[in-house]
Structures are given as C-alpha cells and as structure tokens.
C-alpha cells in the first residue's frame, strides 16, 4: 500500500465549499486521513463535515485562535508518513498532489508556487503586488532561491520534522520562518507551479478586507527579519 498522507485543513465558515474539498481529497488520494481544525464556525461547516461521517476524517473544534496554531493542532493529530497543508476553499489544488508526491521522493518538502514557471496569481492587483513584494524581501533578506514563501500549500515527509519543526504563532507568516530554518539545515525544497484563483480567501481565514490584508503583510515582513536572526 502507498504511504499514508495526512491532509490538514483549517476551517472558518466554509459551508459553501468544505464538502467539495473533502470529497475531492477522498476520491483523489487512496491512503489518506483528513485532519480538520475548525475555529468555531457558525454557518454549519461542522454539521456538513459530521454528516459526511467518514472514518478518514478527524474534526477538531476550538475557539478562534488563528491559522498557525490551527496548523500546529492539526500537525500533532496526524499519523501519516506524509503531511500536507492545503486551503479548505481551493479543492482544485488537490489535482496537484500526484506531481507533488513524485517530487517528494527526492525532496523533503514540496511547495505549490505561484512564482515559478507556469505559476500564476489571479487575485486582485493589490494582493498580487503585496505577495510579490513580501517574497522579494524574503529572497533578498534570507538569501534563498525559494520563490514562493507565502503560498502555504505544501507536502512534506514526516521525517522532515527531524530537520526542523515549525514555530507556530501569528498567521501564515510562520511558514516563512519554517522554510528558512529548513533551508539553513540543508533540506531539499522543491516548488511546483499552480494558479491561485481569484480572491477565494475572502470567505475564509485569510484577509477579509484590504486593510487587514495589508496589516498581515506588515506582520509577514517582521517575521522575515525574525527568521534572519533566528539561530535555532
């Protein structure tokens, strides 16, 4: 049997899409578990998940504590040999899993990237620009060839946690620090292209307004410099 894959999803009011995402994962990946961390959704998201009633699904409920802590809670509740972090409102990205698994045979972690050949970002111009600026700063400050520090969509071998473990606080910026830590320790990181759809994050745990998006962007920049100083 193929290696077991644990897919972590965080949800907050994803009733409009969560069933599609779960079914996409279950039908696309043979040996899989889905660990869903829900931040107190009030739109029936958890009811939909429970109605699916599949033994491959673990649903963890909690009060709203943010994206990075959701990943950490999901991580400690996985038991797969391969661990993935995907957006709960972009089921189409699951189609990239076969290519990611192929790459993972010779790498420690594989990122879905908007900024390698074939990648694309179709969100608003302001969000595209913010992401590009943050990633340019990452490359300049951290001295890495990684092109997309902020996609937050990846697969990794469980053994990669022996190289470095993520420090999960804040929002998605924890992933910048984790990639930098892995890179410093010689981990093999690959990037596979994907297209980010138009502003689907408006209904999920990411920015719900341009103001909040820009505020989060400033937190990302601070985390870049923290990563540079981090010697763990």
C-alpha positions in Angstrom: 0.0 0.0 0.0 1.1 3.6 -0.7 2.3 5.8 2.1 -0.4 7.3 4.3 -1.0 11.0 3.6 -2.4 13.3 6.3 -4.0 16.4 4.8 -4.5 19.3 7.3 -7.3 21.8 6.7 -8.3 24.8 8.8 -11.9 26.0 8.5 -13.9 29.0 9.5 -17.4 29.3 7.9 -16.5 27.2 4.9 -20.0 25.6 4.5 -20.2 26.8 0.9 -17.1 24.7 -0.2 -16.0 22.2 2.5 -18.0 19.2 1.2 -16.4 19.7 -2.3 -13.0 19.9 -0.8 -13.4 16.8 1.4 -14.9 14.7 -1.4 -12.1 15.8 -3.8 -9.5 14.6 -1.3 -11.2 11.3 -0.6 -11.7 10.5 -4.2 -8.2 11.6 -5.3 -5.9 10.2 -2.7 -6.1 6.5 -1.9 -4.4 6.2 1.6 -5.4 9.4 3.3 -6.6 11.0 6.5 -8.1 14.5 6.7 -7.5 16.4 9.9 -9.8 19.4 10.0 -9.3 22.2 12.6 -12.4 24.4 12.9 -12.3 27.8 14.6 -15.8 27.9 15.9 -17.6 28.2 12.5 -21.2 29.4 12.9 -22.5 28.6 9.4 -23.0 24.8 9.7 -19.5 23.9 8.5 -19.1 21.3 11.2 -22.5 19.9 10.6 -21.6 19.2 7.0 -18.3 17.5 8.0 -20.1 15.3 10.5 -22.8 14.4 8.0 -20.2 13.1 5.6 -19.3 10.7 8.5 -16.1 9.2 7.0 -13.7 7.4 9.3 -10.8 9.0 7.4 -11.8 12.4 8.8 -10.8 13.9 12.2 -12.7 17.0 13.2 -11.1 19.2 15.9 -13.2 22.1 17.2 -11.9 25.0 19.1 -12.4 28.8 19.6 -10.9 31.1 17.1 -7.1 31.0 17.6 -5.6 31.7 14.2 -4.1 30.0 11.3 -0.7 29.0 12.5 -2.0 27.4 15.8 -4.6 25.6 13.7 -1.7 24.0 11.7 0.1 23.0 14.9 -3.0 21.4 16.3 -3.6 19.6 13.1 0.0 18.5 12.9 0.1 16.9 16.3 -3.0 14.9 15.4 -1.7 13.4 12.2 -0.2 10.0 11.8 0.6 9.8 8.1 4.1 9.3 6.7 3.4 12.4 4.5 1.9 15.6 5.8 0.1 18.2 3.8 -1.4 21.6 4.4 -4.0 22.8 1.9 -6.5 25.6 1.7 -10.0 24.3 2.5 -11.6 26.6 -0.1 -9.4 25.6 -3.1 -10.3 21.9 -3.8 -8.8 22.2 -7.3 -5.3 22.2 -5.8 -5.7 18.6 -4.8 -5.1 17.8 -8.5 -1.5 18.8 -7.9 -0.9 16.0 -5.3 0.4 13.4 -7.8 3.1 15.8 -9.1 3.9 16.8 -5.5 4.3 13.2 -4.4 6.6 12.4 -7.4 8.8 15.3 -6.4 8.7 14.4 -2.7 10.5 11.1 -3.5 13.7 13.1 -3.9 12.9 16.2 -1.7 12.0 16.9 1.9 9.2 19.4 1.3 7.3 20.5 -1.9 5.6 23.8 -2.2 2.9 24.8 -4.6 4.3 28.1 -6.1 2.8 31.0 -7.9 6.2 32.4 -8.9 7.9 29.6 -10.8 7.4 28.9 -14.5 3.8 28.0 -15.1 2.6 29.6 -11.9 0.0 32.4 -11.8 -1.9 34.6 -9.3 -5.3 35.8 -10.4 -6.3 37.7 -7.3 -6.7 41.5 -7.1 -3.8 43.6 -8.2 -3.2 44.8 -4.6 -2.9 41.3 -3.3 -0.7 40.2 -6.1 1.6 43.1 -5.5 1.7 42.6 -1.8 2.6 38.9 -2.2 5.3 39.7 -4.8 6.9 42.4 -2.5 6.9 40.1 0.5 8.5 37.3 -1.5 11.1 39.6 -3.0 12.0 40.8 0.5 12.3 37.1 1.6 14.7 36.3 -1.1 16.8 39.4 -0.6 17.0 39.2 3.2 17.1 35.5 3.7 19.4 34.8 0.7 17.4 31.9 -0.7 16.3 30.8 -4.1 12.8 29.8 -2.9 10.3 31.9 -5.0 7.1 31.5 -3.0 7.5 31.7 0.8 3.8 32.5 1.3 1.7 30.1 -0.7 1.3 27.9 2.4 0.3 24.9 0.4 2.8 22.0 0.7 3.5 18.3 1.2 6.4 17.1 3.3 7.8 13.8 4.6 7.2 13.3 8.3 11.0 12.8 8.7 11.4 16.5 7.6 10.2 17.4 11.2 13.5 15.9 12.4 15.4 18.5 10.4 13.4 21.4 11.8 10.0 21.9 13.5 7.8 24.9 12.8 7.3 27.7 15.4 3.6 28.3 15.1 2.5 31.7 16.2 0.9 34.6 14.2 -0.8 34.0 10.9 0.6 32.3 7.8 4.0 34.0 8.2 5.2 31.1 10.4 5.8 29.3 7.1 8.4 31.8 6.1 10.4 31.1 9.2 10.0 27.4 8.8 11.2 27.4 5.2 14.2 29.4 6.2 15.0 27.1 9.0 14.8 24.1 6.7 16.9 25.8 4.1 19.6 26.6 6.6 19.8 23.0 7.5 20.2 21.7 4.0 16.7 20.4 3.5 15.7 19.7 -0.1 12.8 22.0 -1.1 11.1 21.9 -4.4 8.4 24.2 -6.0 5.6 23.1 -8.3 3.6 25.7 -10.2 -0.1 26.4 -9.5 -2.6 29.1 -10.3 -4.1 30.9 -7.3 -7.8 31.5 -8.1 -9.5 34.9 -7.7 -9.8 36.1 -4.1 -11.4 32.9 -2.8 -9.9 33.7 0.6 -12.4 36.4 1.2 -14.7 34.0 2.9 -12.1 32.0 4.8 -9.4 32.5 7.4 -7.2 34.8 5.4 -7.8 38.6 4.9 -11.4 39.7 4.7 -10.5 43.2 3.7 -7.7 45.0 2.0 -6.8 46.8 5.3 -6.4 43.6 7.1 -4.5 42.1 4.2 -2.0 45.0 4.4 -1.8 44.6 8.2 -1.0 41.0 7.8 1.6 41.9 5.2 3.4 44.0 7.8 3.5 41.1 10.2 5.0 38.9 7.4 7.8 41.4 6.9 8.6 41.5 10.6 8.7 37.7 10.6 11.2 37.7 7.8 13.7 39.7 9.9 13.0 37.5 12.9 13.8 34.5 10.7 17.1 36.1 9.8 18.1 36.5 13.4 16.8 33.0 14.4 19.8 30.6 15.0 17.9 27.6 16.3 
